Amino acid sequence: MEKVIQYLGKHTAYIPENKERNEPNIGIVIGSEASLLVDAGSSIAHFERIEETLEAHELACPRQIVLTHYHWDHCFAATYYESVLYAQNLTAAKLEYMHTWRLDDAHLLQLRQNGDVSNWSEQMIQKYVPGREHLRVKQADIVFNDGLTFALGSVQAQAIHVGGSHTNDSTLVYVPEDKVLFLGDSLYSSRGAYKREHLQPLLAKIQSLDVEQALLSHREPFNRQEFQAYLQLFSDLERLVGDLDVHIQAHRKFQATYNRKPTPDEFYILRGFVGGNIAKRDQETD
């Protein structure tokens, strides 16, 4: 695979995702005295691709890694680095539990049955995590609570715990000198559902930051205008969905309102709000 690094600013870059293997974008903050990796990757193969890409661009592998959250595709590769691993305290607690996991087929099945991994994640781990039978999830070396600032010499990186619907441990990484925001998976839903009470504080925090470039883990970066338009979708579609808890009704309302079919982003967010209403309804009737 081509060894590509895309720059977002003077001090910020990323190694692009591999969609087929569910390898997320890996952020890099490059300072005059030290550098920081945002997320570790999903496997030894992903780690090797990251290491080879950095070497091809004459960049040393950062000695510090901060995780945006605990999901396997962001943390499994951490064990292969000779770097200090930073994690928010909720992430660190998950890593401690995941350290006990065994990832052979029989134990993966048990993890899925226990609800620790989804059916899709089980299949992806089986297919794209080589040597998983011997993999042990690395625990955090340094744990923080609300946030942590990394002083890297010519630049700072701010890790900010925000939570959200995707996971309650989601952490942003903001680089004020470049006005670049690494979002991890924070704006994605969880199993097709947005919890509004968790999403609103996250959106408010993001809106408070001065952002020129924003990067989610599984898509290309947004410029300022694109990002503002994307964030606006959440308020527009939350209002449109209201209390609707039937997908087809929400889609018919969208088409009646806008006289067109939803874009892929609109479709995803629309389904997330309806999914959240369904989850709330089901919880109330239990």
Phi, psi and omega in degrees: 000143182299137183269088188249137167237130178253129180270138177257335180195187183300324186247002190231141181205178175207153171264119188297153180295163166241104187297318184301319184266003183057036174272117185285165168304138177246118182279151178225130172245121190249111178255172180286338183246334181200166178229164185225135173260133177259104186081154188256333183110182195253343189193174176295327178294320178293316176305314181296322177295318178298312182298315180293324179292315177300316180296320180296333179258014177057042176245131176289147176294124182305144180274358179229138177231134173240135180268141175276336174185181193270356188299148191304322184289348178259340190236340187303324184284351185302330184294343185268351182270152168262061186226157176279129182258120178256140178209145173296155190298327176291321176297315181300321178295321176295318180298322179298318177292316182294336178298337180276351184292150165242141193244018170291169188302317183295317180287326175299317177301317179296320178298320178293317181295330177279352182085011180283328174227153178279167176301319179295316179297320177303314181294319181292319179296316179299322186275324194236011176243086181293147179069020187295335180300335183252000184283135172238124182297129182286140174273158182294142174275321181228132184245138176232166183257269184284327182181173181203138177255128176264117177268111188249015181101263183280357185207154174242152173232130183252115173274126187231114178287128183231342185064217180125191183279327185294306173211153180282352180259006186304135182232131173272156170233116185246134179243096188296327181298325179259352185056044181248137182236119172268120189262350189057224177256017194301331183266004175274160177279177175244111181051045173080016183222136170259131171265110188299324183293338177266331183287321186298314177298325177297312180297320179298318179295316179299318181295338181281349183264145178272104191241124174263325179224134178231140184230116166277162188286341188230039175195172179286159185291157173261141163276179185303311183295316179297321182291319177297321178294320179296315179297325180297331179302325183295314180290320180296316185280331173298316179294318181294316183291320182056234182261008182299133180233027174231121187302314184297325178294319179294321180289323176295322178294320178299311183295324177291326182284317187253354179058039178194169174279154178289149171290169177304319178296316179297319180299315182296313183291319178302311180296327179295318179291320176296317178301322176296320178295322178295315180298319179295317179299314182295324179293321182290335182265355178292000000 
